[in-house]
Amino acid sequence: MNAPLDSAAVPSSSASRPVAERPSSADFEAVLKSGAYAVLPQFGVIDANGDDAATFLHNQLTNDIQHLDVTGARLAGYCSPKGRLLASFLTWKTGDTIRLMVSKDVQAAVQKRLSMFVLRAKAKLTDASDSLLVVGLAGDVRGALASQFDALPDGVHVTIDGPSGTLIRVPDAAGRLRYLWIGPKAAVEAGLASLDRTLERVAPAVWDWLDVHAGEPRITQAVSEQFVPQMVNYDVLGGVNFRKGCYPGQEVVARSQYRGTIKRRTALASVDADLAAVRPGVELFHSSDPGQPCGMVVNAAPSPDGGVDLLAELKLAALESGAVHVGAADGPALRILPLPYALPTEA
């Protein structure tokens, strides 16, 4: 049975990492009115290689990795034996390598934990973060990208490989197209030099804001082991394959799905507050039951209007009436916004 996530493998500085600076209004305007890109240090990349790499990851993660090919990326989660997400990944294949993009602050601990269970499998996990650059592009960027890739992905999570790396279409956000470009640092930096003629470079926190509006959660150190995948809508987003074989926590995840025990979901919300007060892991309270938390902040990012937009994991009952507050029963009240996808009706 898998052991708890080894917090000692997480750099000690991550727990006290300063709150990201608020992007300028020009950064948001570049994404919403033209096109922009951001270099994304908030992500790391783990490479998996070896004859048994796909089988090993298939037996550890929530999605089907055995049948992953070079044409498509997939979301996947890594759970504790109790079915709680330790990490979330975007996974894809380039050549014979399976790549896992993960929140940088949990990468070391997750890579160490996964490596403990390789045992006799012909699989090796390596930290590829220093050799690769992760870039997010949003808005009117297709023309600029056409100068770097022979073809562009025509659907969400479709991937295109080229000499300068992999281009992945990711879900739209705020009505804007989005792509991830991951490749060797020197090659990507050379490509970005030419993109600078047509695209604006913006702060990484703009990408966090777009991820929030895509309704796509990211498991960071602050919320590791807090949520069963369905609580953060991973079943709706295609991050869980309920037909595959066992993986750590699979029984809990399946029981939640088929016995009608999903009583918590993640909502998109906005709040007039400082980002320092709306951090991942901060508890949420409902007006009708102020004595105990009704949910938790999953991800948060500064918004163009000066407030904070967030993904909030909540009891379904808390969404039906009353008000949800951040940090305390008398804290700032959330405004619930529509997600870009529909949630199933729970039994």
C-alpha positions as CSV (number, residue, x, y, z in Angstrom):
1,M,0.0,0.0,0.0
2,N,1.3,3.4,-0.9
3,A,2.6,5.5,2.0
4,P,1.6,9.1,2.7
5,L,3.1,11.9,0.6
6,D,6.6,12.6,1.9
7,S,6.5,16.3,2.7
8,A,10.2,16.3,3.3
9,A,10.7,15.9,-0.4
10,V,9.0,19.3,-1.0
11,P,11.4,22.2,-0.9
12,S,11.0,24.0,2.4
13,S,10.7,27.3,0.7
14,S,7.4,26.2,-1.1
15,A,5.4,26.5,2.1
16,S,6.2,30.1,2.5
17,R,6.3,31.0,-1.2
18,P,5.1,34.6,-1.6
19,V,1.7,35.4,-3.1
20,A,2.1,36.0,-6.8
21,E,2.1,39.6,-7.8
22,R,-1.1,41.0,-9.5
23,P,-0.7,41.2,-13.3
24,S,-1.1,44.6,-14.8
25,S,-4.3,45.6,-16.6
26,A,-2.2,45.6,-19.8
27,D,-1.5,41.9,-19.3
28,F,-5.1,41.0,-19.0
29,E,-6.0,43.3,-22.0
30,A,-3.3,41.6,-24.1
31,V,-5.0,38.2,-23.6
32,L,-8.6,39.3,-23.9
33,K,-8.2,41.7,-26.8
34,S,-5.3,40.3,-28.8
35,G,-2.8,37.5,-28.1
36,A,-0.2,36.8,-25.4
37,Y,2.1,34.2,-23.9
38,A,3.5,33.5,-20.5
39,V,6.4,31.4,-19.4
40,L,5.0,29.2,-16.6
41,P,7.5,28.4,-13.8
42,Q,4.5,27.2,-11.6
43,F,4.7,23.9,-13.5
44,G,7.3,21.1,-13.5
45,V,7.6,18.1,-15.8
46,I,8.4,14.5,-15.0
47,D,9.6,12.2,-17.8
48,A,8.8,8.5,-17.7
49,N,10.9,6.2,-19.9
50,G,11.4,2.4,-20.2
51,D,9.6,-0.6,-21.6
52,D,7.2,-0.7,-18.7
53,A,6.7,3.1,-18.2
54,A,3.1,3.1,-19.6
55,T,2.0,0.0,-17.6
56,F,3.5,1.4,-14.4
57,L,1.8,4.8,-14.7
58,H,-1.4,3.1,-15.8
59,N,-1.4,1.2,-12.5
60,Q,-0.7,4.3,-10.4
61,L,-2.9,7.1,-12.0
62,T,-6.6,7.6,-12.4
63,N,-6.6,7.7,-16.2
64,D,-5.7,5.2,-19.0
65,I,-2.0,5.7,-19.7
66,Q,-1.6,2.3,-21.3
67,H,-3.3,3.5,-24.5
68,L,-1.9,7.1,-24.5
69,D,-0.4,7.9,-27.9
70,V,1.4,10.9,-29.5
71,T,-1.8,12.5,-30.8
72,G,-3.6,13.4,-27.5
73,A,-3.0,14.5,-23.9
74,R,-5.0,13.4,-20.9
75,L,-5.6,14.7,-17.4
76,A,-4.8,12.3,-14.6
77,G,-4.7,12.2,-10.9
78,Y,-2.5,10.5,-8.3
79,C,-4.4,9.4,-5.2
80,S,-3.6,8.2,-1.7
81,P,-5.0,4.9,-0.6
82,K,-7.9,6.9,0.8
83,G,-8.7,8.2,-2.7
84,R,-7.5,11.7,-2.0
85,L,-5.6,13.5,-4.7
86,L,-1.9,13.9,-4.0
87,A,-1.3,15.6,-7.4
88,S,-2.9,16.3,-10.8
89,F,-1.2,15.9,-14.1
90,L,-1.5,16.7,-17.8
91,T,0.0,13.7,-19.5
92,W,1.1,13.2,-23.0
93,K,3.6,11.1,-25.1
94,T,6.4,12.4,-27.2
95,G,8.4,9.7,-29.0
96,D,8.9,7.0,-26.4
97,T,8.7,9.4,-23.4
98,I,5.6,9.9,-21.3
99,R,5.5,13.4,-19.9
100,L,3.7,14.5,-16.7
101,M,3.1,18.2,-16.2
102,V,2.5,18.8,-12.5
103,S,2.4,21.7,-10.0
104,K,6.0,22.5,-9.3
105,D,5.6,22.7,-5.5
106,V,4.6,19.0,-5.3
107,Q,6.8,17.6,-8.1
108,A,9.7,16.4,-5.9
109,A,7.5,14.6,-3.4
110,V,5.3,13.0,-6.1
111,Q,8.3,11.9,-8.2
112,K,10.0,10.4,-5.1
113,R,6.8,8.6,-4.1
114,L,6.1,7.2,-7.5
115,S,9.7,6.0,-7.9
116,M,9.4,4.0,-4.7
117,F,6.9,1.7,-6.4
118,V,8.7,1.1,-9.6
119,L,10.3,-2.0,-8.0
120,R,11.2,-4.4,-10.8
121,A,9.4,-2.5,-13.6
122,K,11.5,-1.3,-16.5
123,A,10.6,2.3,-15.9
124,K,12.5,5.4,-14.8
125,L,11.2,8.8,-13.7
126,T,13.4,11.9,-14.1
127,D,12.9,15.6,-13.5
128,A,12.9,17.2,-16.9
129,S,12.0,20.7,-15.6
130,D,15.4,22.2,-16.0
131,S,15.8,21.1,-19.6
132,L,12.3,22.1,-20.7
133,L,10.3,25.3,-20.9
134,V,6.6,25.4,-20.4
135,V,4.8,28.3,-22.1
136,G,1.1,29.1,-22.1
137,L,-0.4,31.0,-25.1
138,A,-3.9,32.6,-25.2
139,G,-6.0,34.7,-27.4
140,D,-5.3,35.4,-31.1
141,V,-2.2,33.3,-31.3
142,R,-2.8,30.9,-34.1
143,G,-1.0,33.0,-36.7
144,A,2.1,33.3,-34.5
145,L,2.1,29.6,-33.7
146,A,1.8,28.7,-37.4
147,S,5.3,30.1,-37.9
148,Q,6.6,27.5,-35.4
149,F,4.5,24.4,-36.1
150,D,3.5,22.9,-39.4
151,A,0.0,22.2,-38.1
152,L,-2.0,23.3,-35.1
153,P,-4.1,21.1,-32.8
154,D,-7.8,21.2,-33.9
155,G,-9.4,20.0,-30.6
156,V,-8.9,20.2,-26.9
157,H,-6.0,18.0,-25.7
158,V,-4.9,17.2,-29.2
159,T,-1.1,17.4,-29.5
160,I,1.3,18.3,-32.2
161,D,5.0,17.5,-32.1
162,G,7.6,19.6,-33.9
163,P,11.3,20.2,-33.8
164,S,10.8,22.8,-31.0
165,G,8.6,20.7,-28.8
166,T,5.0,19.8,-28.3
167,L,2.0,22.0,-28.8
168,I,-1.2,21.0,-26.8
169,R,-4.6,22.6,-27.2
170,V,-6.1,23.1,-23.8
171,P,-9.6,24.2,-22.8
172,D,-10.6,27.7,-23.8
173,A,-11.1,30.2,-21.0
174,A,-12.8,33.6,-20.9
175,G,-13.7,33.0,-24.5
176,R,-10.1,32.8,-25.6
177,L,-8.2,29.9,-27.3
178,R,-5.4,28.4,-25.3
179,Y,-2.3,26.3,-26.0
180,L,0.6,24.9,-24.1
181,W,4.0,24.7,-25.7
182,I,6.5,22.5,-24.0
183,G,10.0,21.8,-25.4
184,P,13.7,22.1,-25.0
185,K,14.6,25.4,-23.5
186,A,16.9,26.7,-26.2
187,A,14.4,25.8,-29.0
188,V,11.4,27.3,-27.3
189,E,13.3,30.5,-26.3
190,A,14.4,30.9,-29.9
191,G,10.8,30.5,-31.0
192,L,9.6,33.0,-28.5
193,A,12.0,35.6,-29.8
194,S,10.1,35.6,-33.0
195,L,6.7,35.6,-31.3
196,D,7.7,38.8,-29.5
197,R,7.1,40.6,-32.7
198,T,3.3,39.8,-32.6
199,L,2.5,38.7,-29.1
200,E,2.8,40.3,-25.7
201,R,4.6,38.5,-22.9
202,V,2.4,38.5,-19.7
203,A,2.8,37.5,-16.1
204,P,2.4,33.8,-15.2
205,A,-0.5,34.6,-12.9
206,V,-2.6,35.5,-16.0
207,W,-2.4,31.8,-16.9
208,D,-3.6,30.8,-13.4
209,W,-6.6,33.1,-13.9
210,L,-7.4,31.5,-17.2
211,D,-7.1,28.0,-15.7
212,V,-9.6,29.1,-13.0
213,H,-12.0,30.3,-15.7
214,A,-11.6,27.0,-17.6
215,G,-12.8,25.3,-14.4
216,E,-9.7,23.1,-14.4
217,P,-8.2,22.6,-10.9
218,R,-4.6,22.1,-10.1
219,I,-3.5,20.2,-7.0
220,T,-0.8,22.2,-5.2
221,Q,0.9,21.5,-1.9
222,A,-1.7,23.5,0.0
223,V,-4.5,21.2,-1.0
224,S,-2.7,17.9,-1.5
225,E,-4.7,15.0,0.0
226,Q,-7.9,17.1,0.5
227,F,-10.1,16.0,-2.3
228,V,-11.5,12.8,-3.9
229,P,-11.2,13.4,-7.7
230,Q,-15.0,14.0,-8.1
231,M,-14.9,16.9,-5.5
232,V,-12.8,18.9,-8.0
233,N,-14.8,17.7,-11.0
234,Y,-12.1,15.5,-12.4
235,D,-14.7,12.9,-13.5
236,V,-16.4,15.6,-15.6
237,L,-13.1,16.8,-17.0
238,G,-12.1,13.3,-18.2
239,G,-9.4,12.9,-15.6
240,V,-10.8,9.5,-14.3
241,N,-11.3,6.4,-16.3
242,F,-13.8,4.2,-14.4
243,R,-13.2,1.2,-16.7
244,K,-9.5,0.8,-16.2
245,G,-7.9,-1.5,-13.6
246,C,-6.9,-0.7,-10.0
247,Y,-4.8,2.2,-8.8
248,P,-4.2,3.6,-5.4
249,G,-7.5,4.8,-4.0
250,Q,-9.5,3.3,-6.8
251,E,-12.1,1.6,-4.6
252,V,-12.9,4.9,-2.8
253,V,-13.2,6.8,-6.1
254,A,-15.4,4.1,-7.7
255,R,-17.6,3.9,-4.6
256,S,-18.1,7.6,-4.6
257,Q,-19.1,7.5,-8.2
258,Y,-21.5,4.6,-8.2
259,R,-23.1,4.8,-4.7
260,G,-24.3,8.4,-5.1
261,T,-22.0,9.7,-2.3
262,I,-20.7,12.7,-4.2
263,K,-22.0,15.6,-2.1
264,R,-19.3,18.1,-2.9
265,R,-18.3,19.7,-6.1
266,T,-16.1,22.6,-7.3
267,A,-17.6,25.9,-8.4
268,L,-16.3,28.9,-10.1
269,A,-16.5,32.1,-8.0
270,S,-15.3,35.6,-7.5
271,V,-14.7,37.6,-4.4
272,D,-13.7,41.2,-3.5
273,A,-10.7,40.4,-1.3
274,D,-6.9,40.5,-1.4
275,L,-5.2,37.5,-2.9
276,A,-3.3,36.9,0.4
277,A,-6.7,36.1,2.0
278,V,-8.0,33.8,-0.7
279,R,-5.2,31.2,-0.9
280,P,-5.6,27.5,-1.8
281,G,-6.4,25.6,1.4
282,V,-8.4,28.5,3.0
283,E,-11.7,27.2,4.4
284,L,-15.1,28.5,3.3
285,F,-18.1,29.0,5.6
286,H,-21.9,29.1,4.9
287,S,-24.2,31.6,6.4
288,S,-26.6,28.9,7.6
289,D,-24.0,26.9,9.5
290,P,-21.2,29.3,10.5
291,G,-19.6,27.0,13.0
292,Q,-18.0,24.6,10.6
293,P,-16.4,24.9,7.1
294,C,-18.5,24.0,4.1
295,G,-15.6,23.9,1.6
296,M,-12.1,25.0,0.7
297,V,-10.4,27.2,-1.9
298,V,-8.8,25.0,-4.5
299,N,-7.1,27.6,-6.7
300,A,-7.2,31.3,-6.8
301,A,-5.9,34.1,-9.1
302,P,-6.1,37.8,-9.3
303,S,-8.8,39.0,-11.6
304,P,-8.9,42.0,-14.0
305,D,-11.5,43.8,-11.9
306,G,-9.2,43.9,-8.9
307,G,-10.7,41.1,-6.9
308,V,-9.9,37.4,-6.9
309,D,-11.4,34.6,-9.0
310,L,-11.3,31.1,-7.6
311,L,-12.3,27.5,-7.8
312,A,-14.1,26.6,-4.6
313,E,-14.8,23.1,-3.4
314,L,-18.2,23.2,-1.7
315,K,-20.9,21.0,-0.2
316,L,-23.7,20.9,-2.9
317,A,-26.1,22.1,-0.2
318,A,-24.1,25.3,0.2
319,L,-24.8,26.2,-3.4
320,E,-28.5,26.0,-3.1
321,S,-29.2,29.1,-0.9
322,G,-27.5,31.5,1.5
323,A,-24.0,32.9,1.2
324,V,-20.5,31.4,1.3
325,H,-17.8,33.3,3.0
326,V,-14.0,33.1,2.8
327,G,-11.9,32.3,5.9
328,A,-14.7,32.9,8.5
329,A,-18.4,33.2,8.8
330,D,-18.1,37.0,8.5
331,G,-15.4,36.9,5.8
332,P,-15.9,38.3,2.3
333,A,-18.8,36.7,0.4
334,L,-18.4,34.7,-2.8
335,R,-20.2,35.4,-6.0
336,I,-20.9,32.1,-7.7
337,L,-20.2,32.2,-11.5
338,P,-21.3,29.7,-14.2
339,L,-18.7,27.0,-15.0
340,P,-17.8,26.5,-18.6
341,Y,-19.2,22.9,-18.4
342,A,-22.2,21.2,-16.9
343,L,-22.0,19.2,-13.7
344,P,-24.0,16.0,-13.4
345,T,-27.2,15.9,-11.3
346,E,-26.3,14.0,-8.2
347,A,-28.6,11.5,-6.7
